[in-house]
């Protein structure tokens, strides 16, 4: 219903809302969908960053960097 695209440094690039998800009588539900979508986008961005850092470090465990 709500899709959020963010950059690798967690900046929101775009928000897309499915017109079927918009109900003027239920704004709180739409707000909840947006919050969930933003959090999911951030999680995916963080996971991608961790994967890239892991590839760069060759799987070494460096405190404070990556996973």
mmCIF file as Biopython writes it, N, C-alpha, C and O atoms, coordinates in Angstrom:
data_model
#
loop_
_atom_site.group_PDB
_atom_site.id
_atom_site.type_symbol
_atom_site.label_atom_id
_atom_site.label_alt_id
_atom_site.label_comp_id
_atom_site.label_asym_id
_atom_site.label_entity_id
_atom_site.label_seq_id
_atom_site.pdbx_PDB_ins_code
_atom_site.Cartn_x
_atom_site.Cartn_y
_atom_site.Cartn_z
_atom_site.occupancy
_atom_site.B_iso_or_equiv
_atom_site.auth_seq_id
_atom_site.auth_asym_id
_atom_site.pdbx_PDB_model_num
ATOM 1   N N  . UNK A ? 1  ? 0.823   -1.190  0.000  1.0 0.0 1  A 1 
ATOM 2   C CA . UNK A ? 1  ? 0.000   0.000   0.000  1.0 0.0 1  A 1 
ATOM 3   C C  . UNK A ? 1  ? 0.871   1.260   0.000  1.0 0.0 1  A 1 
ATOM 4   O O  . UNK A ? 1  ? 0.563   2.232   -0.689 1.0 0.0 1  A 1 
ATOM 5   N N  . UNK A ? 2  ? 1.968   1.236   0.783  1.0 0.0 2  A 1 
ATOM 6   C CA . UNK A ? 2  ? 2.879   2.371   0.848  1.0 0.0 2  A 1 
ATOM 7   C C  . UNK A ? 2  ? 4.286   1.858   0.570  1.0 0.0 2  A 1 
ATOM 8   O O  . UNK A ? 2  ? 4.736   0.893   1.188  1.0 0.0 2  A 1 
ATOM 9   N N  . UNK A ? 3  ? 4.977   2.507   -0.361 1.0 0.0 3  A 1 
ATOM 10  C CA . UNK A ? 3  ? 6.348   2.134   -0.701 1.0 0.0 3  A 1 
ATOM 11  C C  . UNK A ? 3  ? 7.237   3.344   -0.490 1.0 0.0 3  A 1 
ATOM 12  O O  . UNK A ? 3  ? 6.958   4.435   -0.987 1.0 0.0 3  A 1 
ATOM 13  N N  . UNK A ? 4  ? 8.318   3.131   0.260  1.0 0.0 4  A 1 
ATOM 14  C CA . UNK A ? 4  ? 9.281   4.191   0.536  1.0 0.0 4  A 1 
ATOM 15  C C  . UNK A ? 4  ? 10.608  3.783   -0.084 1.0 0.0 4  A 1 
ATOM 16  O O  . UNK A ? 4  ? 11.058  2.650   0.088  1.0 0.0 4  A 1 
ATOM 17  N N  . UNK A ? 5  ? 11.232  4.700   -0.802 1.0 0.0 5  A 1 
ATOM 18  C CA . UNK A ? 5  ? 12.572  4.465   -1.350 1.0 0.0 5  A 1 
ATOM 19  C C  . UNK A ? 5  ? 13.521  5.410   -0.634 1.0 0.0 5  A 1 
ATOM 20  O O  . UNK A ? 5  ? 13.296  6.619   -0.582 1.0 0.0 5  A 1 
ATOM 21  N N  . UNK A ? 6  ? 14.609  4.829   -0.072 1.0 0.0 6  A 1 
ATOM 22  C CA . UNK A ? 6  ? 15.599  5.659   0.596  1.0 0.0 6  A 1 
ATOM 23  C C  . UNK A ? 6  ? 16.983  5.350   0.051  1.0 0.0 6  A 1 
ATOM 24  O O  . UNK A ? 6  ? 17.217  4.299   -0.545 1.0 0.0 6  A 1 
ATOM 25  N N  . UNK A ? 7  ? 17.889  6.287   0.267  1.0 0.0 7  A 1 
ATOM 26  C CA . UNK A ? 7  ? 19.264  6.112   -0.180 1.0 0.0 7  A 1 
ATOM 27  C C  . UNK A ? 7  ? 20.033  5.312   0.857  1.0 0.0 7  A 1 
ATOM 28  O O  . UNK A ? 7  ? 19.511  5.019   1.933  1.0 0.0 7  A 1 
ATOM 29  N N  . UNK A ? 8  ? 21.271  4.959   0.537  1.0 0.0 8  A 1 
ATOM 30  C CA . UNK A ? 8  ? 22.103  4.199   1.455  1.0 0.0 8  A 1 
ATOM 31  C C  . UNK A ? 8  ? 22.412  4.931   2.743  1.0 0.0 8  A 1 
ATOM 32  O O  . UNK A ? 8  ? 22.740  4.307   3.752  1.0 0.0 8  A 1 
ATOM 33  N N  . UNK A ? 9  ? 22.310  6.261   2.717  1.0 0.0 9  A 1 
ATOM 34  C CA . UNK A ? 9  ? 22.551  7.017   3.953  1.0 0.0 9  A 1 
ATOM 35  C C  . UNK A ? 9  ? 21.237  7.437   4.618  1.0 0.0 9  A 1 
ATOM 36  O O  . UNK A ? 9  ? 21.174  8.449   5.317  1.0 0.0 9  A 1 
ATOM 37  N N  . UNK A ? 10 ? 20.193  6.640   4.387  1.0 0.0 10 A 1 
ATOM 38  C CA . UNK A ? 10 ? 18.880  6.760   5.017  1.0 0.0 10 A 1 
ATOM 39  C C  . UNK A ? 10 ? 18.177  8.092   4.788  1.0 0.0 10 A 1 
ATOM 40  O O  . UNK A ? 10 ? 17.542  8.621   5.700  1.0 0.0 10 A 1 
ATOM 41  N N  . UNK A ? 11 ? 18.283  8.635   3.584  1.0 0.0 11 A 1 
ATOM 42  C CA . UNK A ? 11 ? 17.519  9.820   3.191  1.0 0.0 11 A 1 
ATOM 43  C C  . UNK A ? 11 ? 16.350  9.352   2.325  1.0 0.0 11 A 1 
ATOM 44  O O  . UNK A ? 11 ? 16.542  8.595   1.374  1.0 0.0 11 A 1 
ATOM 45  N N  . UNK A ? 12 ? 15.139  9.805   2.656  1.0 0.0 12 A 1 
ATOM 46  C CA . UNK A ? 12 ? 13.964  9.399   1.881  1.0 0.0 12 A 1 
ATOM 47  C C  . UNK A ? 12 ? 14.048  10.003  0.493  1.0 0.0 12 A 1 
ATOM 48  O O  . UNK A ? 12 ? 14.187  11.215  0.334  1.0 0.0 12 A 1 
ATOM 49  N N  . UNK A ? 13 ? 13.963  9.136   -0.515 1.0 0.0 13 A 1 
ATOM 50  C CA . UNK A ? 13 ? 14.028  9.572   -1.909 1.0 0.0 13 A 1 
ATOM 51  C C  . UNK A ? 13 ? 12.621  9.742   -2.483 1.0 0.0 13 A 1 
ATOM 52  O O  . UNK A ? 13 ? 12.352  10.697  -3.212 1.0 0.0 13 A 1 
ATOM 53  N N  . UNK A ? 14 ? 11.725  8.807   -2.147 1.0 0.0 14 A 1 
ATOM 54  C CA . UNK A ? 14 ? 10.355  8.923   -2.652 1.0 0.0 14 A 1 
ATOM 55  C C  . UNK A ? 14 ? 9.400   8.143   -1.757 1.0 0.0 14 A 1 
ATOM 56  O O  . UNK A ? 14 ? 9.788   7.209   -1.055 1.0 0.0 14 A 1 
ATOM 57  N N  . UNK A ? 15 ? 8.145   8.556   -1.808 1.0 0.0 15 A 1 
ATOM 58  C CA . UNK A ? 15 ? 7.055   7.854   -1.127 1.0 0.0 15 A 1 
ATOM 59  C C  . UNK A ? 15 ? 5.951   7.657   -2.152 1.0 0.0 15 A 1 
ATOM 60  O O  . UNK A ? 15 ? 5.494   8.613   -2.777 1.0 0.0 15 A 1 
ATOM 61  N N  . UNK A ? 16 ? 5.525   6.408   -2.320 1.0 0.0 16 A 1 
ATOM 62  C CA . UNK A ? 16 ? 4.423   6.102   -3.229 1.0 0.0 16 A 1 
ATOM 63  C C  . UNK A ? 16 ? 3.282   5.481   -2.413 1.0 0.0 16 A 1 
ATOM 64  O O  . UNK A ? 16 ? 3.498   4.557   -1.628 1.0 0.0 16 A 1 
ATOM 65  N N  . UNK A ? 17 ? 2.080   5.999   -2.608 1.0 0.0 17 A 1 
ATOM 66  C CA . UNK A ? 17 ? 0.907   5.508   -1.886 1.0 0.0 17 A 1 
ATOM 67  C C  . UNK A ? 17 ? -0.089  4.979   -2.906 1.0 0.0 17 A 1 
ATOM 68  O O  . UNK A ? 17 ? -0.502  5.692   -3.821 1.0 0.0 17 A 1 
ATOM 69  N N  . UNK A ? 18 ? -0.465  3.727   -2.734 1.0 0.0 18 A 1 
ATOM 70  C CA . UNK A ? 18 ? -1.480  3.112   -3.590 1.0 0.0 18 A 1 
ATOM 71  C C  . UNK A ? 18 ? -2.795  3.851   -3.366 1.0 0.0 18 A 1 
ATOM 72  O O  . UNK A ? 18 ? -3.256  3.942   -2.228 1.0 0.0 18 A 1 
ATOM 73  N N  . UNK A ? 19 ? -3.409  4.381   -4.423 1.0 0.0 19 A 1 
ATOM 74  C CA . UNK A ? 19 ? -4.667  5.125   -4.251 1.0 0.0 19 A 1 
ATOM 75  C C  . UNK A ? 19 ? -5.741  4.342   -3.514 1.0 0.0 19 A 1 
ATOM 76  O O  . UNK A ? 19 ? -6.586  4.933   -2.842 1.0 0.0 19 A 1 
ATOM 77  N N  . UNK A ? 20 ? -5.718  3.006   -3.634 1.0 0.0 20 A 1 
ATOM 78  C CA . UNK A ? 20 ? -6.710  2.193   -2.931 1.0 0.0 20 A 1 
ATOM 79  C C  . UNK A ? 20 ? -6.499  2.212   -1.419 1.0 0.0 20 A 1 
ATOM 80  O O  . UNK A ? 20 ? -7.413  1.872   -0.668 1.0 0.0 20 A 1 
ATOM 81  N N  . UNK A ? 21 ? -5.310  2.604   -0.961 1.0 0.0 21 A 1 
ATOM 82  C CA . UNK A ? 21 ? -5.014  2.635   0.472  1.0 0.0 21 A 1 
ATOM 83  C C  . UNK A ? 21 ? -5.506  3.919   1.135  1.0 0.0 21 A 1 
ATOM 84  O O  . UNK A ? 21 ? -5.544  4.012   2.362  1.0 0.0 21 A 1 
ATOM 85  N N  . UNK A ? 22 ? -5.879  4.896   0.336  1.0 0.0 22 A 1 
ATOM 86  C CA . UNK A ? 22 ? -6.276  6.192   0.880  1.0 0.0 22 A 1 
ATOM 87  C C  . UNK A ? 22 ? -7.770  6.189   1.196  1.0 0.0 22 A 1 
ATOM 88  O O  . UNK A ? 22 ? -8.612  6.069   0.306  1.0 0.0 22 A 1 
ATOM 89  N N  . UNK A ? 23 ? -8.069  6.322   2.460  1.0 0.0 23 A 1 
ATOM 90  C CA . UNK A ? 23 ? -9.446  6.434   2.929  1.0 0.0 23 A 1 
ATOM 91  C C  . UNK A ? 23 ? -9.510  7.683   3.792  1.0 0.0 23 A 1 
ATOM 92  O O  . UNK A ? 23 ? -8.971  7.696   4.898  1.0 0.0 23 A 1 
ATOM 93  N N  . UNK A ? 24 ? -10.164 8.739   3.304  1.0 0.0 24 A 1 
ATOM 94  C CA . UNK A ? 24 ? -10.199 9.988   4.058  1.0 0.0 24 A 1 
ATOM 95  C C  . UNK A ? 24 ? -10.762 9.825   5.472  1.0 0.0 24 A 1 
ATOM 96  O O  . UNK A ? 24 ? -10.522 10.666  6.337  1.0 0.0 24 A 1 
ATOM 97  N N  . UNK A ? 25 ? -11.497 8.762   5.701  1.0 0.0 25 A 1 
ATOM 98  C CA . UNK A ? 25 ? -12.085 8.523   7.016  1.0 0.0 25 A 1 
ATOM 99  C C  . UNK A ? 25 ? -11.114 7.813   7.963  1.0 0.0 25 A 1 
ATOM 100 O O  . UNK A ? 25 ? -11.385 7.706   9.159  1.0 0.0 25 A 1 
ATOM 101 N N  . UNK A ? 26 ? -9.978  7.323   7.432  1.0 0.0 26 A 1 
ATOM 102 C CA . UNK A ? 26 ? -9.064  6.544   8.264  1.0 0.0 26 A 1 
ATOM 103 C C  . UNK A ? 26 ? -7.614  6.997   8.080  1.0 0.0 26 A 1 
ATOM 104 O O  . UNK A ? 26 ? -6.746  6.199   7.725  1.0 0.0 26 A 1 
ATOM 105 N N  . UNK A ? 27 ? -7.364  8.272   8.323  1.0 0.0 27 A 1 
ATOM 106 C CA . UNK A ? 27 ? -6.025  8.829   8.205  1.0 0.0 27 A 1 
ATOM 107 C C  . UNK A ? 27 ? -5.037  8.137   9.157  1.0 0.0 27 A 1 
ATOM 108 O O  . UNK A ? 27 ? -3.894  7.908   8.762  1.0 0.0 27 A 1 
ATOM 109 N N  . UNK A ? 28 ? -5.428  7.797   10.390 1.0 0.0 28 A 1 
ATOM 110 C CA . UNK A ? 28 ? -4.480  7.120   11.273 1.0 0.0 28 A 1 
ATOM 111 C C  . UNK A ? 28 ? -3.928  5.813   10.689 1.0 0.0 28 A 1 
ATOM 112 O O  . UNK A ? 28 ? -2.758  5.493   10.900 1.0 0.0 28 A 1 
ATOM 113 N N  . UNK A ? 29 ? -4.749  5.063   9.963  1.0 0.0 29 A 1 
ATOM 114 C CA . UNK A ? 29 ? -4.265  3.837   9.335  1.0 0.0 29 A 1 
ATOM 115 C C  . UNK A ? 29 ? -3.200  4.164   8.290  1.0 0.0 29 A 1 
ATOM 116 O O  . UNK A ? 29 ? -2.178  3.481   8.216  1.0 0.0 29 A 1 
ATOM 117 N N  . UNK A ? 30 ? -3.427  5.198   7.483  1.0 0.0 30 A 1 
ATOM 118 C CA . UNK A ? 30 ? -2.453  5.598   6.468  1.0 0.0 30 A 1 
ATOM 119 C C  . UNK A ? 30 ? -1.154  6.034   7.143  1.0 0.0 30 A 1 
ATOM 120 O O  . UNK A ? 30 ? -0.066  5.697   6.674  1.0 0.0 30 A 1 
ATOM 121 N N  . UNK A ? 31 ? -1.263  6.771   8.228  1.0 0.0 31 A 1 
ATOM 122 C CA . UNK A ? 31 ? -0.066  7.191   8.966  1.0 0.0 31 A 1 
ATOM 123 C C  . UNK A ? 31 ? 0.712   5.979   9.465  1.0 0.0 31 A 1 
ATOM 124 O O  . UNK A ? 31 ? 1.941   5.954   9.389  1.0 0.0 31 A 1 
ATOM 125 N N  . UNK A ? 32 ? 0.003   4.979   9.975  1.0 0.0 32 A 1 
ATOM 126 C CA . UNK A ? 32 ? 0.662   3.752   10.439 1.0 0.0 32 A 1 
ATOM 127 C C  . UNK A ? 32 ? 1.346   3.023   9.289  1.0 0.0 32 A 1 
ATOM 128 O O  . UNK A ? 32 ? 2.444   2.494   9.461  1.0 0.0 32 A 1 
ATOM 129 N N  . UNK A ? 33 ? 0.717   2.988   8.129  1.0 0.0 33 A 1 
ATOM 130 C CA . UNK A ? 33 ? 1.318   2.345   6.955  1.0 0.0 33 A 1 
ATOM 131 C C  . UNK A ? 33 ? 2.600   3.057   6.543  1.0 0.0 33 A 1 
ATOM 132 O O  . UNK A ? 33 ? 3.584   2.413   6.179  1.0 0.0 33 A 1 
ATOM 133 N N  . UNK A ? 34 ? 2.589   4.382   6.600  1.0 0.0 34 A 1 
ATOM 134 C CA . UNK A ? 34 ? 3.780   5.158   6.214  1.0 0.0 34 A 1 
ATOM 135 C C  . UNK A ? 34 ? 4.918   4.900   7.202  1.0 0.0 34 A 1 
ATOM 136 O O  . UNK A ? 34 ? 6.061   4.700   6.793  1.0 0.0 34 A 1 
ATOM 137 N N  . UNK A ? 35 ? 4.610   4.905   8.496  1.0 0.0 35 A 1 
ATOM 138 C CA . UNK A ? 35 ? 5.642   4.627   9.503  1.0 0.0 35 A 1 
ATOM 139 C C  . UNK A ? 35 ? 6.242   3.237   9.270  1.0 0.0 35 A 1 
ATOM 140 O O  . UNK A ? 35 ? 7.462   3.080   9.300  1.0 0.0 35 A 1 
ATOM 141 N N  . UNK A ? 36 ? 5.400   2.237   9.041  1.0 0.0 36 A 1 
ATOM 142 C CA . UNK A ? 36 ? 5.891   0.882   8.815  1.0 0.0 36 A 1 
ATOM 143 C C  . UNK A ? 36 ? 6.755   0.815   7.557  1.0 0.0 36 A 1 
ATOM 144 O O  . UNK A ? 36 ? 7.785   0.141   7.543  1.0 0.0 36 A 1 
ATOM 145 N N  . UNK A ? 37 ? 6.338   1.511   6.505  1.0 0.0 37 A 1 
ATOM 146 C CA . UNK A ? 37 ? 7.100   1.497   5.251  1.0 0.0 37 A 1 
ATOM 147 C C  . UNK A ? 37 ? 8.449   2.181   5.414  1.0 0.0 37 A 1 
ATOM 148 O O  . UNK A ? 37 ? 9.450   1.700   4.883  1.0 0.0 37 A 1 
ATOM 149 N N  . UNK A ? 38 ? 8.494   3.293   6.138  1.0 0.0 38 A 1 
ATOM 150 C CA . UNK A ? 38 ? 9.763   3.990   6.371  1.0 0.0 38 A 1 
ATOM 151 C C  . UNK A ? 38 ? 10.707  3.087   7.166  1.0 0.0 38 A 1 
ATOM 152 O O  . UNK A ? 38 ? 11.882  2.958   6.819  1.0 0.0 38 A 1 
ATOM 153 N N  . UNK A ? 39 ? 10.202  2.469   8.219  1.0 0.0 39 A 1 
ATOM 154 C CA . UNK A ? 39 ? 11.038  1.587   9.028  1.0 0.0 39 A 1 
ATOM 155 C C  . UNK A ? 39 ? 11.556  0.406   8.221  1.0 0.0 39 A 1 
ATOM 156 O O  . UNK A ? 39 ? 12.712  0.015   8.381  1.0 0.0 39 A 1 
ATOM 157 N N  . UNK A ? 40 ? 10.733  -0.164  7.367  1.0 0.0 40 A 1 
ATOM 158 C CA . UNK A ? 40 ? 11.162  -1.279  6.520  1.0 0.0 40 A 1 
ATOM 159 C C  . UNK A ? 40 ? 12.234  -0.823  5.529  1.0 0.0 40 A 1 
ATOM 160 O O  . UNK A ? 40 ? 13.210  -1.536  5.299  1.0 0.0 40 A 1 
ATOM 161 N N  . UNK A ? 41 ? 12.057  0.351   4.949  1.0 0.0 41 A 1 
ATOM 162 C CA . UNK A ? 41 ? 13.049  0.880   4.006  1.0 0.0 41 A 1 
ATOM 163 C C  . UNK A ? 41 ? 14.389  1.116   4.696  1.0 0.0 41 A 1 
ATOM 164 O O  . UNK A ? 41 ? 15.440  0.823   4.126  1.0 0.0 41 A 1 
ATOM 165 N N  . UNK A ? 42 ? 14.358  1.641   5.911  1.0 0.0 42 A 1 
ATOM 166 C CA . UNK A ? 42 ? 15.593  1.865   6.660  1.0 0.0 42 A 1 
ATOM 167 C C  . UNK A ? 42 ? 16.274  0.536   6.962  1.0 0.0 42 A 1 
ATOM 168 O O  . UNK A ? 42 ? 17.488  0.410   6.802  1.0 0.0 42 A 1 
ATOM 169 N N  . UNK A ? 43 ? 15.504  -0.451  7.396  1.0 0.0 43 A 1 
ATOM 170 C CA . UNK A ? 43 ? 16.069  -1.772  7.688  1.0 0.0 43 A 1 
ATOM 171 C C  . UNK A ? 43 ? 16.726  -2.363  6.454  1.0 0.0 43 A 1 
ATOM 172 O O  . UNK A ? 43 ? 17.832  -2.895  6.539  1.0 0.0 43 A 1 
ATOM 173 N N  . UNK A ? 44 ? 16.063  -2.278  5.308  1.0 0.0 44 A 1 
ATOM 174 C CA . UNK A ? 44 ? 16.637  -2.813  4.073  1.0 0.0 44 A 1 
ATOM 175 C C  . UNK A ? 44 ? 17.907  -2.068  3.688  1.0 0.0 44 A 1 
ATOM 176 O O  . UNK A ? 44 ? 18.867  -2.680  3.219  1.0 0.0 44 A 1 
ATOM 177 N N  . UNK A ? 45 ? 17.922  -0.757  3.882  1.0 0.0 45 A 1 
ATOM 178 C CA . UNK A ? 45 ? 19.107  0.034   3.579  1.0 0.0 45 A 1 
ATOM 179 C C  . UNK A ? 45 ? 20.267  -0.363  4.486  1.0 0.0 45 A 1 
ATOM 180 O O  . UNK A ? 45 ? 21.399  -0.507  4.025  1.0 0.0 45 A 1 
ATOM 181 N N  . UNK A ? 46 ? 19.989  -0.538  5.759  1.0 0.0 46 A 1 
ATOM 182 C CA . UNK A ? 46 ? 21.026  -0.938  6.707  1.0 0.0 46 A 1 
ATOM 183 C C  . UNK A ? 46 ? 21.558  -2.330  6.380  1.0 0.0 46 A 1 
ATOM 184 O O  . UNK A ? 46 ? 22.762  -2.571  6.468  1.0 0.0 46 A 1 
ATOM 185 N N  . UNK A ? 47 ? 20.666  -3.247  6.004  1.0 0.0 47 A 1 
ATOM 186 C CA . UNK A ? 47 ? 21.089  -4.594  5.632  1.0 0.0 47 A 1 
ATOM 187 C C  . UNK A ? 47 ? 21.996  -4.555  4.401  1.0 0.0 47 A 1 
ATOM 188 O O  . UNK A ? 47 ? 23.011  -5.250  4.350  1.0 0.0 47 A 1 
ATOM 189 N N  . UNK A ? 48 ? 21.626  -3.738  3.412  1.0 0.0 48 A 1 
ATOM 190 C CA . UNK A ? 48 ? 22.435  -3.627  2.201  1.0 0.0 48 A 1 
ATOM 191 C C  . UNK A ? 48 ? 23.805  -3.034  2.529  1.0 0.0 48 A 1 
ATOM 192 O O  . UNK A ? 48 ? 24.821  -3.487  2.003  1.0 0.0 48 A 1 
ATOM 193 N N  . UNK A ? 49 ? 23.833  -2.035  3.387  1.0 0.0 49 A 1 
ATOM 194 C CA . UNK A ? 49 ? 25.107  -1.420  3.774  1.0 0.0 49 A 1 
ATOM 195 C C  . UNK A ? 49 ? 25.985  -2.433  4.504  1.0 0.0 49 A 1 
ATOM 196 O O  . UNK A ? 49 ? 27.193  -2.483  4.273  1.0 0.0 49 A 1 
ATOM 197 N N  . UNK A ? 50 ? 25.393  -3.236  5.377  1.0 0.0 50 A 1 
ATOM 198 C CA . UNK A ? 50 ? 26.155  -4.257  6.094  1.0 0.0 50 A 1 
ATOM 199 C C  . UNK A ? 50 ? 26.735  -5.289  5.138  1.0 0.0 50 A 1 
ATOM 200 O O  . UNK A ? 50 ? 27.878  -5.717  5.298  1.0 0.0 50 A 1 
ATOM 201 N N  . UNK A ? 51 ? 25.946  -5.689  4.142  1.0 0.0 51 A 1 
ATOM 202 C CA . UNK A ? 51 ? 26.434  -6.649  3.146  1.0 0.0 51 A 1 
ATOM 203 C C  . UNK A ? 51 ? 27.619  -6.069  2.382  1.0 0.0 51 A 1 
ATOM 204 O O  . UNK A ? 51 ? 28.617  -6.757  2.167  1.0 0.0 51 A 1 
ATOM 205 N N  . UNK A ? 52 ? 27.513  -4.810  1.972  1.0 0.0 52 A 1 
ATOM 206 C CA . UNK A ? 52 ? 28.597  -4.182  1.214  1.0 0.0 52 A 1 
ATOM 207 C C  . UNK A ? 52 ? 29.849  -4.027  2.066  1.0 0.0 52 A 1 
ATOM 208 O O  . UNK A ? 52 ? 30.960  -4.240  1.581  1.0 0.0 52 A 1 
ATOM 209 N N  . UNK A ? 53 ? 29.678  -3.661  3.327  1.0 0.0 53 A 1 
ATOM 210 C CA . UNK A ? 53 ? 30.834  -3.526  4.222  1.0 0.0 53 A 1 
ATOM 211 C C  . UNK A ? 53 ? 31.464  -4.897  4.451  1.0 0.0 53 A 1 
ATOM 212 O O  . UNK A ? 53 ? 32.688  -5.022  4.486  1.0 0.0 53 A 1 
ATOM 213 N N  . UNK A ? 54 ? 30.632  -5.919  4.606  1.0 0.0 54 A 1 
ATOM 214 C CA . UNK A ? 54 ? 31.147  -7.277  4.782  1.0 0.0 54 A 1 
ATOM 215 C C  . UNK A ? 54 ? 31.969  -7.718  3.588  1.0 0.0 54 A 1 
ATOM 216 O O  . UNK A ? 54 ? 32.993  -8.382  3.743  1.0 0.0 54 A 1 
ATOM 217 N N  . UNK A ? 55 ? 31.520  -7.349  2.392  1.0 0.0 55 A 1 
ATOM 218 C CA . UNK A ? 55 ? 32.255  -7.708  1.180  1.0 0.0 55 A 1 
ATOM 219 C C  . UNK A ? 55 ? 33.596  -6.970  1.132  1.0 0.0 55 A 1 
ATOM 220 O O  . UNK A ? 55 ? 34.602  -7.529  0.697  1.0 0.0 55 A 1 
ATOM 221 N N  . UNK A ? 56 ? 33.601  -5.731  1.574  1.0 0.0 56 A 1 
ATOM 222 C CA . UNK A ? 56 ? 34.836  -4.939  1.559  1.0 0.0 56 A 1 
ATOM 223 C C  . UNK A ? 56 ? 35.849  -5.422  2.590  1.0 0.0 56 A 1 
ATOM 224 O O  . UNK A ? 56 ? 37.054  -5.395  2.340  1.0 0.0 56 A 1 
ATOM 225 N N  . UNK A ? 57 ? 35.366  -5.862  3.743  1.0 0.0 57 A 1 
ATOM 226 C CA . UNK A ? 57 ? 36.268  -6.278  4.813  1.0 0.0 57 A 1 
ATOM 227 C C  . UNK A ? 57 ? 36.591  -7.759  4.738  1.0 0.0 57 A 1 
ATOM 228 O O  . UNK A ? 57 ? 37.359  -8.266  5.556  1.0 0.0 57 A 1 
ATOM 229 N N  . UNK A ? 58 ? 36.021  -8.454  3.776  1.0 0.0 58 A 1 
ATOM 230 C CA . UNK A ? 58 ? 36.290  -9.877  3.630  1.0 0.0 58 A 1 
ATOM 231 C C  . UNK A ? 58 ? 35.763  -10.691 4.795  1.0 0.0 58 A 1 
ATOM 232 O O  . UNK A ? 58 ? 36.297  -11.757 5.099  1.0 0.0 58 A 1 
ATOM 233 N N  . UNK A ? 59 ? 34.725  -10.201 5.450  1.0 0.0 59 A 1 
ATOM 234 C CA . UNK A ? 59 ? 34.128  -10.929 6.549  1.0 0.0 59 A 1 
ATOM 235 C C  . UNK A ? 59 ? 34.830  -10.721 7.876  1.0 0.0 59 A 1 
ATOM 236 O O  . UNK A ? 59 ? 34.449  -11.341 8.870  1.0 0.0 59 A 1 
ATOM 237 N N  . UNK A ? 60 ? 35.844  -9.866  7.924  1.0 0.0 60 A 1 
ATOM 238 C CA . UNK A ? 60 ? 36.530  -9.576  9.187  1.0 0.0 60 A 1 
ATOM 239 C C  . UNK A ? 60 ? 35.585  -8.883  10.143 1.0 0.0 60 A 1 
ATOM 240 O O  . UNK A ? 60 ? 34.776  -8.054  9.727  1.0 0.0 60 A 1 
ATOM 241 N N  . UNK A ? 61 ? 35.678  -9.207  11.396 1.0 0.0 61 A 1 
ATOM 242 C CA . UNK A ? 61 ? 34.854  -8.560  12.418 1.0 0.0 61 A 1 
ATOM 243 C C  . UNK A ? 61 ? 35.630  -7.354  12.952 1.0 0.0 61 A 1 
ATOM 244 O O  . UNK A ? 61 ? 36.554  -7.511  13.750 1.0 0.0 61 A 1 
ATOM 245 N N  . UNK A ? 62 ? 35.255  -6.161  12.514 1.0 0.0 62 A 1 
ATOM 246 C CA . UNK A ? 62 ? 35.910  -4.940  12.954 1.0 0.0 62 A 1 
ATOM 247 C C  . UNK A ? 62 ? 34.951  -4.206  13.888 1.0 0.0 62 A 1 
ATOM 248 O O  . UNK A ? 62 ? 33.872  -3.796  13.461 1.0 0.0 62 A 1 
ATOM 249 N N  . UNK A ? 63 ? 35.322  -4.036  15.143 1.0 0.0 63 A 1 
ATOM 250 C CA . UNK A ? 63 ? 34.397  -3.383  16.095 1.0 0.0 63 A 1 
ATOM 251 C C  . UNK A ? 63 ? 33.960  -2.004  15.591 1.0 0.0 63 A 1 
ATOM 252 O O  . UNK A ? 63 ? 34.774  -1.188  15.159 1.0 0.0 63 A 1 
ATOM 253 N N  . UNK A ? 64 ? 32.628  -1.774  15.663 1.0 0.0 64 A 1 
ATOM 254 C CA . UNK A ? 64 ? 32.084  -0.478  15.298 1.0 0.0 64 A 1 
ATOM 255 C C  . UNK A ? 64 ? 31.808  -0.314  13.815 1.0 0.0 64 A 1 
ATOM 256 O O  . UNK A ? 64 ? 31.304  0.728   13.396 1.0 0.0 64 A 1 
ATOM 257 N N  . UNK A ? 65 ? 32.131  -1.333  13.002 1.0 0.0 65 A 1 
ATOM 258 C CA . UNK A ? 65 ? 31.905  -1.249  11.562 1.0 0.0 65 A 1 
ATOM 259 C C  . UNK A ? 65 ? 31.109  -2.462  11.126 1.0 0.0 65 A 1 
ATOM 260 O O  . UNK A ? 65 ? 31.451  -3.600  11.448 1.0 0.0 65 A 1 
ATOM 261 N N  . UNK A ? 66 ? 30.031  -2.197  10.381 1.0 0.0 66 A 1 
ATOM 262 C CA . UNK A ? 66 ? 29.254  -3.296  9.811  1.0 0.0 66 A 1 
ATOM 263 C C  . UNK A ? 66 ? 28.434  -4.015  10.855 1.0 0.0 66 A 1 
ATOM 264 O O  . UNK A ? 66 ? 27.910  -3.406  11.788 1.0 0.0 66 A 1 
ATOM 265 N N  . UNK A ? 67 ? 28.329  -5.340  10.683 1.0 0.0 67 A 1 
ATOM 266 C CA . UNK A ? 67 ? 27.459  -6.141  11.547 1.0 0.0 67 A 1 
ATOM 267 C C  . UNK A ? 67 ? 28.119  -6.525  12.830 1.0 0.0 67 A 1 
ATOM 268 O O  . UNK A ? 67 ? 27.510  -7.201  13.659 1.0 0.0 67 A 1 
#
